[in-house]
Amino acid sequence: MSIVQANGLSVHVEQLSPSEVVTGIAPGAYDTAPTAVLIHGMASDTLASWYLTLAHPLAAAGLRVIMYDLRGHGHSERPPAGYTLDDFVDDLAALLVSLDVTGPVHLLGNSFGGTIAFGYAARHPERVGAIAGIESCPPTTMWFERVLKQLDSAAAYLPREHALAEIRAERGEQAGRRARLARDVLAGTSLVRDLPASRLPPEERIAAVGCPTLWVYGGDSAVVELAPEVRRLLPEARIVTVPNQRHSVLVDQPGVVRDIILSWLRRDCALPSSRPDVGVSLRAGQDQPSAP
């Protein structure tokens, strides 16, 4: 586990390079590889959702992969306050400086992670090469209203005595663990109070982000209702709906999401489909990664 100081916080970071997961790489083959930063969702999520799904395939495709736990989440420091969108964007900006990431980055965000990614792009458009949001939306008033409604509901329900047991019985052990994570974050921070006070970028700044963008939705998720809003603001965006999937499509269908994202990166973002000096087999033990 790696801890990096960024924006005055101790931030848990995990990184993967192509040389760590692919056999037969020639020296210097990926010296100019683009960097992908994977940003997880709010309250019930951590970087593990990326580590166990797309991190290794993205590194195998030739990307330097960076994952981190948001402030208050996972193994990162949990300050009692400071949870507006600007705080999360400031953390990302400082983290990239701490890790000496200089070129344009590909930002991939799950749920609210995609909103953080777009918030960063609205502020630093020259630093972003591409954005992929899974079950997400740019930082619009419509999206924030939905997020805040869900957080308020979770903050009211999760502290109840039998809430976690009820969730485990209805949805399984994994859902119970995620609910416990959300309960701890909501109880230990001012997230529910701070996020509504976020300063959102004006729509014209969102629309001015010119890099390629991809938005992936579960067909049975309520978030897919925001696809027309994304299309209105970003007419050139690619939008893909995965049938019969809900908000947890990244975790439930990692192979499908992987294929969608890699195809988009190759088609729209100039990621090479292969390199002649690189073997295609994963290093032993990397095809079934364990959580960091």
Backbone as CSV, one residue per row, in Angstrom:
resi,resn,N_x,N_y,N_z,CA_x,CA_y,CA_z,C_x,C_y,C_z
1,MET,0.850,-1.194,0.000,0.000,0.000,0.000,0.883,1.241,0.000
2,SER,0.567,2.187,-0.873,1.355,3.409,-0.998,0.535,4.601,-0.526
3,ILE,1.137,5.432,0.324,0.497,6.644,0.813,1.245,7.850,0.264
4,VAL,0.502,8.750,-0.370,1.073,9.948,-0.988,0.453,11.172,-0.333
5,GLN,1.271,12.198,-0.103,0.768,13.450,0.434,0.280,14.329,-0.715
6,ALA,-0.995,14.730,-0.656,-1.567,15.565,-1.711,-2.640,16.457,-1.114
7,ASN,-2.531,17.745,-1.371,-3.506,18.722,-0.890,-3.664,18.660,0.629
8,GLY,-2.558,18.388,1.335,-2.581,18.341,2.786,-3.136,17.064,3.369
9,LEU,-3.390,16.039,2.537,-3.956,14.782,3.009,-3.026,13.620,2.714
10,SER,-3.181,12.553,3.486,-2.529,11.289,3.189,-3.478,10.478,2.315
11,VAL,-3.052,10.220,1.079,-3.927,9.594,0.087,-3.381,8.218,-0.281
12,HIS,-4.235,7.217,-0.194,-3.868,5.853,-0.581,-3.902,5.737,-2.102
13,VAL,-2.772,5.320,-2.680,-2.615,5.221,-4.130,-2.112,3.829,-4.500
14,GLU,-2.638,3.288,-5.575,-2.113,2.067,-6.175,-1.821,2.360,-7.639
15,GLN,-0.709,1.826,-8.150,-0.339,2.054,-9.535,0.022,0.740,-10.218
16,LEU,-0.228,0.685,-11.507,0.174,-0.447,-12.337,0.796,0.091,-13.617
17,SER,1.848,-0.552,-14.073,2.447,-0.207,-15.348,2.357,-1.422,-16.264
18,PRO,2.438,-1.223,-17.575,2.390,-2.362,-18.482,3.437,-3.429,-18.161
19,SER,4.618,-3.005,-17.719,5.680,-3.971,-17.438,5.359,-4.868,-16.254
20,GLU,4.404,-4.470,-15.420,4.037,-5.283,-14.268,3.036,-6.378,-14.609
21,VAL,2.346,-6.246,-15.714,1.269,-7.196,-16.004,1.412,-7.918,-17.334
22,VAL,2.338,-7.494,-18.194,2.460,-8.102,-19.511,3.863,-8.648,-19.703
23,THR,3.960,-9.838,-20.308,5.265,-10.433,-20.575,5.843,-9.895,-21.877
24,GLY,7.145,-9.924,-21.987,7.820,-9.649,-23.239,7.934,-8.200,-23.634
25,ILE,7.887,-7.292,-22.679,7.984,-5.870,-23.017,9.441,-5.489,-23.255
26,ALA,9.719,-4.860,-24.387,11.056,-4.375,-24.673,11.358,-3.146,-23.831
27,PRO,12.618,-2.932,-23.444,12.953,-1.749,-22.644,12.513,-0.463,-23.336
28,GLY,11.850,0.380,-22.590,11.410,1.669,-23.103,10.187,1.633,-23.994
29,ALA,9.553,0.430,-24.153,8.427,0.322,-25.084,7.269,1.224,-24.699
30,TYR,7.115,1.491,-23.396,5.969,2.269,-22.944,6.400,3.562,-22.255
31,ASP,7.574,4.080,-22.620,8.048,5.303,-21.982,7.100,6.475,-22.218
32,THR,6.400,6.467,-23.335,5.482,7.564,-23.653,4.024,7.144,-23.480
33,ALA,3.793,6.089,-22.720,2.423,5.600,-22.531,1.565,6.644,-21.837
34,PRO,0.326,6.799,-22.265,-0.575,7.720,-21.567,-0.915,7.190,-20.184
35,THR,-1.336,8.088,-19.334,-1.709,7.734,-17.967,-3.221,7.717,-17.846
36,ALA,-3.742,6.656,-17.231,-5.168,6.564,-16.920,-5.339,6.677,-15.414
37,VAL,-6.167,7.603,-14.974,-6.470,7.771,-13.555,-7.898,7.282,-13.332
38,LEU,-8.044,6.306,-12.436,-9.331,5.669,-12.183,-9.888,6.197,-10.867
39,ILE,-11.089,6.768,-10.910,-11.677,7.457,-9.759,-12.958,6.733,-9.362
40,HIS,-13.019,6.309,-8.112,-14.174,5.526,-7.672,-15.329,6.421,-7.252
41,GLY,-16.440,5.798,-6.885,-17.651,6.523,-6.528,-17.706,6.939,-5.079
42,MET,-18.824,7.530,-4.693,-18.977,8.168,-3.393,-19.543,7.230,-2.339
43,ALA,-19.011,7.338,-1.137,-19.534,6.740,0.099,-19.337,5.236,0.187
44,SER,-19.903,4.460,-0.728,-19.842,3.003,-0.597,-18.737,2.378,-1.437
45,ASP,-17.893,3.179,-2.046,-16.917,2.678,-3.013,-15.497,2.955,-2.545
46,THR,-14.534,2.223,-3.108,-13.104,2.462,-2.903,-12.390,2.121,-4.203
47,LEU,-11.080,2.329,-4.213,-10.315,2.005,-5.415,-10.349,0.517,-5.754
48,ALA,-10.717,-0.331,-4.796,-10.756,-1.773,-5.040,-11.698,-2.124,-6.186
49,SER,-12.769,-1.344,-6.383,-13.697,-1.667,-7.459,-13.023,-1.556,-8.824
50,TRP,-12.044,-0.680,-8.952,-11.260,-0.589,-10.183,-10.158,-1.644,-10.212
51,TYR,-9.486,-1.832,-9.088,-8.370,-2.769,-9.038,-8.811,-4.170,-9.431
52,LEU,-10.011,-4.549,-9.017,-10.512,-5.896,-9.263,-11.225,-6.047,-10.601
53,THR,-11.324,-4.967,-11.370,-12.074,-5.044,-12.623,-11.236,-4.608,-13.824
54,LEU,-10.976,-3.318,-13.987,-10.366,-2.818,-15.217,-8.905,-2.428,-15.105
55,ALA,-8.361,-2.323,-13.899,-6.995,-1.807,-13.753,-5.979,-2.652,-14.523
56,HIS,-6.017,-3.964,-14.339,-5.042,-4.825,-15.009,-5.241,-4.878,-16.520
57,PRO,-6.475,-4.983,-17.033,-6.637,-4.916,-18.492,-6.162,-3.595,-19.100
58,LEU,-6.359,-2.492,-18.406,-5.899,-1.208,-18.931,-4.383,-1.141,-18.959
59,ALA,-3.740,-1.655,-17.918,-2.279,-1.691,-17.917,-1.766,-2.620,-19.010
60,ALA,-2.437,-3.752,-19.201,-2.036,-4.682,-20.251,-2.200,-4.074,-21.639
61,ALA,-3.108,-3.109,-21.772,-3.313,-2.435,-23.049,-2.292,-1.327,-23.295
62,GLY,-1.412,-1.077,-22.313,-0.338,-0.114,-22.528,-0.452,1.185,-21.790
63,LEU,-1.314,1.243,-20.764,-1.506,2.470,-20.007,-0.828,2.394,-18.648
64,ARG,-0.280,3.499,-18.214,0.091,3.633,-16.812,-1.204,3.894,-16.038
65,VAL,-1.487,3.061,-15.055,-2.767,3.130,-14.355,-2.544,3.623,-12.929
66,ILE,-3.292,4.637,-12.549,-3.259,5.187,-11.197,-4.657,5.094,-10.608
67,MET,-4.753,4.520,-9.408,-6.010,4.482,-8.650,-5.757,5.110,-7.289
68,TYR,-6.778,5.734,-6.730,-6.612,6.284,-5.387,-7.941,6.288,-4.658
69,ASP,-7.861,6.212,-3.329,-9.050,6.340,-2.500,-9.353,7.818,-2.290
70,LEU,-10.581,8.210,-2.558,-10.988,9.587,-2.302,-10.822,9.942,-0.828
71,ARG,-10.713,11.213,-0.536,-10.656,11.656,0.858,-11.845,11.069,1.629
72,GLY,-11.575,10.585,2.819,-12.629,10.007,3.637,-12.980,8.576,3.307
73,HIS,-12.379,7.996,2.277,-12.729,6.666,1.813,-11.526,5.721,1.902
74,GLY,-11.822,4.435,2.037,-10.769,3.432,1.999,-9.666,3.704,2.990
75,HIS,-8.424,3.667,2.501,-7.254,3.875,3.356,-6.734,5.306,3.307
76,SER,-7.449,6.197,2.623,-7.039,7.606,2.626,-7.485,8.280,3.919
77,GLU,-6.847,9.413,4.204,-7.180,10.160,5.411,-8.642,10.621,5.377
78,ARG,-9.264,10.660,6.556,-10.668,11.033,6.656,-10.813,12.314,7.470
79,PRO,-10.644,13.489,6.844,-10.879,14.729,7.585,-12.363,14.860,7.900
80,PRO,-12.718,15.505,8.987,-14.141,15.613,9.338,-14.930,16.493,8.379
81,ALA,-14.282,17.430,7.701,-14.978,18.348,6.797,-14.137,18.553,5.537
82,GLY,-14.764,19.172,4.528,-14.065,19.452,3.281,-14.452,18.495,2.169
83,TYR,-15.751,18.424,1.849,-16.240,17.426,0.894,-17.099,18.057,-0.207
84,THR,-16.713,19.240,-0.660,-17.369,19.820,-1.829,-16.704,19.266,-3.093
85,LEU,-17.339,19.505,-4.225,-16.736,19.078,-5.486,-15.364,19.704,-5.665
86,ASP,-15.205,20.971,-5.312,-13.896,21.619,-5.445,-12.832,20.917,-4.613
87,ASP,-13.195,20.433,-3.425,-12.224,19.718,-2.588,-11.742,18.454,-3.295
88,PHE,-12.657,17.709,-3.888,-12.272,16.477,-4.589,-11.439,16.781,-5.829
89,VAL,-11.779,17.845,-6.538,-10.996,18.232,-7.714,-9.611,18.719,-7.295
90,ASP,-9.537,19.492,-6.223,-8.235,19.938,-5.715,-7.357,18.746,-5.338
91,ASP,-7.952,17.729,-4.732,-7.188,16.526,-4.368,-6.600,15.868,-5.612
92,LEU,-7.423,15.726,-6.651,-6.937,15.096,-7.883,-5.817,15.911,-8.501
93,ALA,-5.978,17.218,-8.561,-4.941,18.071,-9.140,-3.630,17.948,-8.362
94,ALA,-3.715,17.946,-7.042,-2.513,17.844,-6.219,-1.884,16.467,-6.329
95,LEU,-2.705,15.439,-6.452,-2.177,14.082,-6.576,-1.369,13.928,-7.860
96,LEU,-1.853,14.481,-8.954,-1.123,14.388,-10.214,0.226,15.094,-10.109
97,VAL,0.271,16.200,-9.389,1.551,16.888,-9.174,2.468,16.015,-8.319
98,SER,1.940,15.442,-7.255,2.751,14.608,-6.355,3.330,13.400,-7.081
99,LEU,2.580,12.861,-8.034,3.024,11.669,-8.770,3.783,12.030,-10.034
100,ASP,4.023,13.323,-10.246,4.796,13.804,-11.395,4.170,13.375,-12.718
101,VAL,2.848,13.478,-12.798,2.140,13.205,-14.047,2.075,14.508,-14.830
102,THR,2.730,14.552,-15.978,2.875,15.812,-16.706,2.024,15.880,-17.962
103,GLY,1.816,14.770,-18.635,1.073,14.803,-19.892,-0.426,14.771,-19.678
104,PRO,-1.206,14.966,-20.742,-2.660,14.819,-20.636,-3.033,13.420,-20.146
105,VAL,-4.013,13.336,-19.288,-4.400,12.066,-18.676,-5.764,11.630,-19.195
106,HIS,-5.972,10.328,-19.183,-7.289,9.756,-19.424,-7.939,9.551,-18.060
107,LEU,-9.080,10.153,-17.839,-9.774,10.049,-16.557,-10.973,9.120,-16.703
108,LEU,-11.018,8.087,-15.865,-12.131,7.153,-15.855,-12.785,7.213,-14.487
109,GLY,-14.091,7.460,-14.457,-14.763,7.609,-13.179,-16.003,6.746,-13.081
110,ASN,-16.143,6.076,-11.949,-17.343,5.298,-11.669,-18.291,6.143,-10.821
111,SER,-19.537,6.288,-11.254,-20.547,7.050,-10.540,-20.035,8.479,-10.292
112,PHE,-19.972,8.924,-9.024,-19.536,10.298,-8.768,-18.073,10.508,-9.153
113,GLY,-17.310,9.428,-9.299,-15.938,9.562,-9.781,-15.874,10.198,-11.153
114,GLY,-16.867,9.899,-12.009,-16.909,10.545,-13.314,-17.200,12.028,-13.208
115,THR,-17.959,12.415,-12.198,-18.256,13.832,-11.972,-17.007,14.577,-11.525
116,ILE,-16.230,13.944,-10.653,-14.956,14.545,-10.248,-14.042,14.704,-11.459
117,ALA,-13.989,13.661,-12.295,-13.163,13.728,-13.502,-13.569,14.905,-14.377
118,PHE,-14.869,15.073,-14.556,-15.318,16.161,-15.421,-15.131,17.512,-14.749
119,GLY,-15.262,17.556,-13.418,-14.972,18.794,-12.714,-13.532,19.225,-12.906
120,TYR,-12.619,18.240,-12.905,-11.204,18.543,-13.159,-11.023,19.031,-14.600
121,ALA,-11.678,18.358,-15.549,-11.534,18.746,-16.956,-12.093,20.136,-17.221
122,ALA,-13.178,20.494,-16.547,-13.742,21.831,-16.728,-12.781,22.912,-16.259
123,ARG,-11.977,22.568,-15.255,-11.015,23.529,-14.720,-9.681,23.481,-15.459
124,HIS,-9.289,22.285,-15.909,-7.984,22.093,-16.565,-8.165,21.338,-17.879
125,PRO,-8.854,21.889,-18.855,-9.134,21.130,-20.086,-7.878,20.702,-20.830
126,GLU,-6.811,21.472,-20.706,-5.579,21.136,-21.419,-4.857,19.936,-20.826
127,ARG,-5.240,19.525,-19.616,-4.576,18.411,-18.939,-5.291,17.081,-19.135
128,VAL,-6.397,17.074,-19.876,-7.212,15.868,-19.995,-7.285,15.427,-21.459
129,GLY,-6.919,14.156,-21.691,-6.962,13.613,-23.039,-8.268,12.935,-23.373
130,ALA,-8.951,12.404,-22.354,-10.209,11.699,-22.577,-10.887,11.470,-21.228
131,ILE,-12.203,11.298,-21.259,-12.975,11.032,-20.047,-13.956,9.902,-20.326
132,ALA,-13.981,8.912,-19.437,-14.991,7.858,-19.485,-15.732,7.852,-18.153
133,GLY,-17.043,7.990,-18.205,-17.867,7.954,-17.004,-18.779,6.737,-17.030
134,ILE,-18.746,5.951,-15.975,-19.612,4.782,-15.861,-20.722,5.112,-14.875
135,GLU,-21.954,5.056,-15.335,-23.091,5.385,-14.478,-22.881,6.767,-13.833
136,SER,-22.580,7.749,-14.670,-22.168,9.054,-14.172,-22.716,10.156,-15.059
137,CYS,-22.331,11.385,-14.720,-22.784,12.562,-15.450,-21.831,13.702,-15.113
138,PRO,-21.659,14.676,-15.998,-20.909,15.880,-15.617,-21.585,16.569,-14.432
139,PRO,-20.895,17.504,-13.802,-21.435,18.157,-12.595,-22.542,19.148,-12.923
140,THR,-23.739,18.633,-13.132,-24.906,19.456,-13.428,-25.831,19.481,-12.216
141,THR,-26.709,20.459,-12.194,-27.674,20.560,-11.103,-28.570,19.329,-11.047
142,MET,-29.012,18.830,-12.191,-29.885,17.655,-12.229,-29.214,16.442,-11.589
143,TRP,-27.938,16.233,-11.910,-27.201,15.088,-11.367,-26.964,15.255,-9.870
144,PHE,-26.590,16.452,-9.450,-26.343,16.672,-8.027,-27.607,16.458,-7.207
145,GLU,-28.744,16.841,-7.727,-29.991,16.612,-7.003,-30.207,15.121,-6.762
146,ARG,-29.905,14.294,-7.735,-30.056,12.845,-7.581,-29.057,12.293,-6.558
147,VAL,-27.811,12.727,-6.673,-26.779,12.240,-5.753,-27.134,12.609,-4.317
148,LEU,-27.522,13.843,-4.098,-27.819,14.315,-2.742,-29.035,13.606,-2.169
149,LYS,-30.009,13.311,-2.996,-31.180,12.569,-2.526,-30.775,11.187,-2.044
150,GLN,-29.886,10.524,-2.787,-29.420,9.196,-2.389,-28.590,9.250,-1.108
151,LEU,-27.729,10.255,-0.994,-26.917,10.380,0.216,-27.774,10.664,1.439
152,ASP,-28.767,11.533,1.294,-29.670,11.827,2.413,-30.407,10.568,2.852
153,SER,-30.871,9.799,1.887,-31.594,8.569,2.206,-30.680,7.581,2.926
154,ALA,-29.439,7.436,2.432,-28.495,6.514,3.064,-28.129,6.979,4.468
155,ALA,-27.937,8.284,4.650,-27.568,8.816,5.961,-28.671,8.603,6.985
156,ALA,-29.921,8.571,6.536,-31.040,8.354,7.453,-31.240,6.874,7.768
157,TYR,-30.952,6.009,6.795,-31.267,4.584,6.966,-30.126,3.766,7.583
158,LEU,-28.903,3.979,7.115,-27.798,3.098,7.481,-27.473,3.064,8.970
159,PRO,-27.642,4.145,9.735,-27.338,4.051,11.172,-28.343,3.211,11.963
160,ARG,-29.456,2.836,11.382,-30.438,2.046,12.120,-29.855,0.704,12.544
161,GLU,-30.348,0.192,13.638,-29.742,-0.971,14.291,-29.610,-2.175,13.363
162,HIS,-30.638,-2.471,12.594,-30.632,-3.691,11.788,-30.438,-3.404,10.297
163,ALA,-30.005,-2.212,9.951,-29.917,-1.838,8.539,-28.947,-2.720,7.767
164,LEU,-27.738,-2.908,8.280,-26.743,-3.691,7.551,-27.167,-5.142,7.408
165,ALA,-27.775,-5.706,8.471,-28.253,-7.085,8.402,-29.348,-7.223,7.346
166,GLU,-30.215,-6.234,7.263,-31.284,-6.269,6.261,-30.707,-6.230,4.848
167,ILE,-29.701,-5.395,4.639,-29.081,-5.278,3.316,-28.381,-6.581,2.946
168,ARG,-27.652,-7.181,3.887,-26.982,-8.454,3.594,-27.991,-9.542,3.252
169,ALA,-29.099,-9.584,3.988,-30.103,-10.613,3.741,-30.768,-10.444,2.380
170,GLU,-30.966,-9.209,1.966,-31.681,-8.944,0.722,-30.775,-8.969,-0.494
171,ARG,-29.534,-8.429,-0.349,-28.688,-8.222,-1.528,-27.363,-8.972,-1.488
172,GLY,-27.022,-9.595,-0.367,-25.790,-10.354,-0.314,-24.705,-9.688,0.512
173,GLU,-23.633,-10.468,0.744,-22.559,-10.016,1.625,-21.804,-8.818,1.055
174,GLN,-21.584,-8.819,-0.253,-20.851,-7.696,-0.856,-21.606,-6.388,-0.679
175,ALA,-22.922,-6.419,-0.890,-23.728,-5.214,-0.694,-23.675,-4.760,0.757
176,GLY,-23.628,-5.724,1.682,-23.517,-5.378,3.093,-22.215,-4.674,3.409
177,ARG,-21.125,-5.140,2.801,-19.824,-4.487,3.029,-19.823,-3.067,2.481
178,ARG,-20.408,-2.885,1.313,-20.454,-1.548,0.724,-21.323,-0.617,1.559
179,ALA,-22.404,-1.157,2.106,-23.271,-0.345,2.965,-22.548,0.069,4.240
180,ARG,-21.738,-0.811,4.776,-20.971,-0.469,5.979,-19.965,0.634,5.675
181,LEU,-19.310,0.562,4.508,-18.389,1.618,4.114,-19.113,2.962,4.032
182,ALA,-20.285,2.946,3.401,-21.045,4.190,3.268,-21.458,4.726,4.624
183,ARG,-21.901,3.845,5.513,-22.314,4.281,6.852,-21.166,4.970,7.569
184,ASP,-19.966,4.385,7.482,-18.829,4.946,8.197,-18.426,6.307,7.635
185,VAL,-18.443,6.433,6.303,-18.085,7.717,5.687,-19.109,8.790,6.048
186,LEU,-20.386,8.452,5.948,-21.435,9.444,6.207,-21.486,9.849,7.672
187,ALA,-21.199,8.881,8.568,-21.239,9.186,10.002,-20.012,9.968,10.455
188,GLY,-18.875,9.763,9.771,-17.628,10.354,10.240,-17.216,11.633,9.560
189,THR,-18.020,12.117,8.609,-17.653,13.322,7.864,-18.874,14.223,7.662
190,SER,-18.602,15.395,7.128,-19.673,16.349,6.802,-20.078,16.244,5.336
191,LEU,-19.847,15.093,4.719,-20.122,14.917,3.291,-21.545,15.331,2.916
192,VAL,-22.528,14.881,3.681,-23.926,15.165,3.345,-24.215,16.666,3.414
193,ARG,-23.516,17.376,4.275,-23.718,18.827,4.371,-22.874,19.597,3.361
194,ASP,-21.687,19.098,3.082,-20.770,19.844,2.222,-21.108,19.735,0.738
195,LEU,-21.477,18.539,0.307,-21.685,18.348,-1.131,-22.764,19.272,-1.691
196,PRO,-23.881,19.506,-0.980,-24.882,20.449,-1.518,-24.358,21.872,-1.685
197,ALA,-23.289,22.210,-0.969,-22.726,23.560,-1.069,-21.706,23.682,-2.197
198,SER,-21.560,22.629,-2.992,-20.567,22.642,-4.061,-20.854,23.728,-5.085
199,ARG,-19.786,24.331,-5.550,-19.873,25.302,-6.647,-19.747,24.525,-7.956
200,LEU,-20.791,24.535,-8.772,-20.784,23.782,-10.022,-20.288,24.652,-11.174
201,PRO,-19.552,24.062,-12.097,-19.113,24.859,-13.253,-20.297,25.244,-14.111
202,PRO,-20.266,26.415,-14.744,-21.364,26.809,-15.639,-21.460,25.850,-16.825
203,GLU,-22.650,25.717,-17.369,-22.869,24.775,-18.458,-21.967,25.045,-19.654
204,GLU,-21.680,26.312,-19.919,-20.835,26.603,-21.072,-19.414,26.074,-20.893
205,ARG,-18.957,26.001,-19.651,-17.629,25.429,-19.417,-17.656,23.915,-19.582
206,ILE,-18.742,23.291,-19.154,-18.885,21.849,-19.374,-18.912,21.556,-20.872
207,ALA,-19.708,22.311,-21.610,-19.841,22.091,-23.046,-18.543,22.373,-23.795
208,ALA,-17.661,23.188,-23.213,-16.412,23.546,-23.883,-15.337,22.478,-23.744
209,VAL,-15.552,21.478,-22.897,-14.566,20.398,-22.770,-14.563,19.621,-24.077
210,GLY,-13.452,19.661,-24.783,-13.427,19.137,-26.140,-12.818,17.770,-26.319
211,CYS,-12.358,17.137,-25.242,-11.732,15.822,-25.388,-12.800,14.761,-25.650
212,PRO,-12.410,13.595,-26.181,-13.378,12.509,-26.347,-13.969,12.092,-25.002
213,THR,-15.270,11.827,-24.992,-15.922,11.357,-23.771,-16.789,10.148,-24.079
214,LEU,-16.839,9.253,-23.115,-17.642,8.032,-23.197,-18.464,7.918,-21.929
215,TRP,-19.735,7.533,-22.076,-20.624,7.372,-20.931,-21.304,6.018,-21.037
216,VAL,-21.130,5.198,-20.009,-21.656,3.831,-20.002,-22.726,3.731,-18.919
217,TYR,-23.890,3.213,-19.289,-25.000,3.107,-18.346,-25.571,1.692,-18.330
218,GLY,-26.079,1.307,-17.174,-26.869,0.097,-17.093,-28.279,0.370,-17.576
219,GLY,-28.813,-0.525,-18.397,-30.127,-0.295,-18.974,-31.243,-0.236,-17.959
220,ASP,-31.050,-0.891,-16.797,-32.072,-0.898,-15.756,-31.759,0.071,-14.626
221,SER,-30.775,0.924,-14.814,-30.405,1.896,-13.792,-31.163,3.201,-13.992
222,ALA,-31.499,3.851,-12.896,-32.164,5.152,-13.000,-31.234,6.207,-13.599
223,VAL,-29.930,5.995,-13.487,-28.981,7.005,-13.970,-29.025,7.137,-15.490
224,VAL,-29.452,6.083,-16.191,-29.515,6.157,-17.651,-30.471,7.251,-18.106
225,GLU,-31.357,7.678,-17.222,-32.268,8.774,-17.557,-31.524,10.086,-17.799
226,LEU,-30.271,10.154,-17.360,-29.485,11.372,-17.551,-28.748,11.389,-18.892
227,ALA,-28.834,10.313,-19.655,-28.143,10.273,-20.949,-28.557,11.429,-21.866
228,PRO,-29.853,11.791,-21.949,-30.198,12.956,-22.779,-29.558,14.262,-22.303
229,GLU,-29.392,14.406,-20.987,-28.713,15.586,-20.454,-27.256,15.618,-20.892
230,VAL,-26.601,14.451,-20.863,-25.218,14.363,-21.342,-25.156,14.714,-22.821
231,ARG,-26.088,14.161,-23.594,-26.091,14.423,-25.039,-26.338,15.905,-25.331
232,ARG,-27.196,16.546,-24.552,-27.475,17.966,-24.748,-26.222,18.808,-24.547
233,LEU,-25.455,18.490,-23.508,-24.269,19.275,-23.190,-23.075,18.887,-24.051
234,LEU,-23.009,17.602,-24.425,-21.845,17.078,-25.144,-22.327,16.301,-26.361
235,PRO,-22.679,16.993,-27.435,-23.280,16.317,-28.598,-22.387,15.253,-29.223
236,GLU,-21.065,15.362,-29.049,-20.144,14.407,-29.661,-19.841,13.211,-28.751
237,ALA,-20.417,13.182,-27.576,-20.132,12.094,-26.642,-20.627,10.763,-27.180
238,ARG,-19.885,9.715,-26.853,-20.364,8.356,-27.131,-21.094,7.852,-25.885
239,ILE,-22.291,7.323,-26.076,-23.104,6.823,-24.982,-23.455,5.372,-25.271
240,VAL,-23.137,4.495,-24.319,-23.391,3.062,-24.480,-24.232,2.586,-23.309
241,THR,-25.294,1.852,-23.599,-26.154,1.285,-22.569,-25.994,-0.230,-22.561
242,VAL,-25.752,-0.791,-21.381,-25.608,-2.237,-21.222,-26.946,-2.789,-20.747
243,PRO,-27.632,-3.572,-21.556,-28.970,-4.033,-21.193,-28.981,-4.854,-19.901
244,ASN,-30.084,-4.753,-19.179,-30.352,-5.591,-18.000,-29.354,-5.389,-16.873
245,GLN,-28.704,-4.223,-16.820,-27.735,-3.941,-15.761,-28.170,-2.722,-14.968
246,ARG,-27.720,-2.678,-13.709,-28.080,-1.589,-12.818,-26.852,-0.714,-12.541
247,HIS,-26.893,0.038,-11.455,-25.831,1.007,-11.173,-24.480,0.337,-10.947
248,SER,-24.481,-0.910,-10.544,-23.237,-1.630,-10.259,-22.665,-2.339,-11.483
249,VAL,-22.910,-1.811,-12.679,-22.499,-2.493,-13.902,-20.986,-2.716,-13.957
250,LEU,-20.172,-1.815,-13.431,-18.718,-1.998,-13.449,-18.321,-3.272,-12.725
251,VAL,-18.876,-3.482,-11.545,-18.530,-4.651,-10.734,-19.224,-5.909,-11.242
252,ASP,-20.460,-5.761,-11.721,-21.230,-6.929,-12.140,-20.839,-7.446,-13.516
253,GLN,-20.407,-6.546,-14.411,-20.065,-6.930,-15.783,-18.723,-6.322,-16.197
254,PRO,-17.640,-6.659,-15.478,-16.353,-6.021,-15.792,-15.841,-6.341,-17.195
255,GLY,-16.114,-7.552,-17.691,-15.661,-7.897,-19.030,-16.349,-7.066,-20.100
256,VAL,-17.628,-6.847,-19.938,-18.374,-6.037,-20.898,-17.883,-4.589,-20.862
257,VAL,-17.737,-4.041,-19.659,-17.268,-2.654,-19.538,-15.849,-2.525,-20.070
258,ARG,-15.009,-3.510,-19.789,-13.634,-3.504,-20.320,-13.635,-3.410,-21.837
259,ASP,-14.422,-4.251,-22.496,-14.428,-4.251,-23.954,-14.931,-2.927,-24.507
260,ILE,-15.940,-2.353,-23.864,-16.469,-1.062,-24.316,-15.397,0.021,-24.207
261,ILE,-14.718,0.063,-23.069,-13.744,1.134,-22.839,-12.510,0.959,-23.717
262,LEU,-12.004,-0.261,-23.836,-10.811,-0.469,-24.670,-11.112,-0.180,-26.133
263,SER,-12.288,-0.581,-26.610,-12.656,-0.287,-27.991,-12.717,1.223,-28.219
264,TRP,-13.294,1.946,-27.269,-13.375,3.407,-27.375,-11.992,4.048,-27.340
265,LEU,-11.139,3.594,-26.435,-9.793,4.151,-26.348,-9.030,3.957,-27.652
266,ARG,-9.221,2.818,-28.285,-8.516,2.565,-29.544,-9.120,3.341,-30.701
267,ARG,-10.434,3.475,-30.704,-11.116,4.134,-31.819,-11.030,5.646,-31.725
268,ASP,-11.280,6.184,-30.543,-11.408,7.631,-30.389,-10.203,8.307,-29.744
269,CYS,-9.358,7.522,-29.070,-8.276,8.129,-28.275,-6.893,7.685,-28.717
270,ALA,-6.796,7.023,-29.868,-5.517,6.670,-30.486,-4.682,5.717,-29.646
271,LEU,-5.327,4.892,-28.799,-4.581,3.863,-28.080,-4.283,2.731,-29.046
272,PRO,-2.999,2.364,-29.242,-2.683,1.271,-30.170,-3.364,-0.026,-29.748
273,SER,-3.832,-0.791,-30.724,-4.477,-2.060,-30.412,-3.472,-3.113,-30.009
274,SER,-2.235,-2.971,-30.440,-1.174,-3.903,-30.045,0.156,-3.270,-30.373
275,ARG,1.225,-3.847,-29.793,2.573,-3.395,-30.113,3.395,-4.608,-30.515
276,PRO,4.190,-4.521,-31.581,4.885,-5.698,-32.075,5.902,-6.265,-31.109
277,ASP,6.414,-5.457,-30.154,7.447,-5.946,-29.254,6.895,-6.336,-27.894
278,VAL,5.588,-6.518,-27.802,4.978,-6.830,-26.525,4.192,-8.130,-26.638
279,GLY,4.426,-9.042,-25.700,3.654,-10.278,-25.659,2.254,-10.012,-25.168
280,VAL,1.328,-10.914,-25.476,-0.060,-10.694,-25.133,-0.477,-11.379,-23.835
281,SER,0.377,-12.227,-23.270,-0.041,-12.968,-22.086,0.215,-12.160,-20.823
282,LEU,-0.731,-12.237,-19.877,-0.548,-11.574,-18.598,0.485,-12.307,-17.772
283,ARG,1.169,-11.585,-16.921,2.095,-12.221,-15.996,1.336,-13.140,-15.052
284,ALA,1.990,-14.162,-14.613,1.363,-15.147,-13.742,0.782,-14.473,-12.517
285,GLY,-0.448,-14.846,-12.203,-1.089,-14.320,-11.007,-1.835,-13.019,-11.223
286,GLN,-1.697,-12.422,-12.400,-2.328,-11.130,-12.618,-3.690,-11.223,-13.284
287,ASP,-4.080,-12.433,-13.735,-5.380,-12.536,-14.360,-6.499,-12.614,-13.335
288,GLN,-6.137,-12.887,-12.075,-7.119,-12.894,-10.986,-6.580,-12.038,-9.851
289,PRO,-6.566,-10.722,-10.018,-5.953,-9.854,-8.999,-6.730,-9.894,-7.703
290,SER,-6.005,-9.686,-6.628,-6.653,-9.561,-5.321,-6.605,-8.114,-4.893
291,ALA,-7.507,-7.740,-4.006,-7.584,-6.346,-3.577,-6.297,-5.939,-2.864
292,PRO,-5.843,-4.686,-3.078,-4.605,-4.234,-2.427,-4.800,-4.063,-0.937
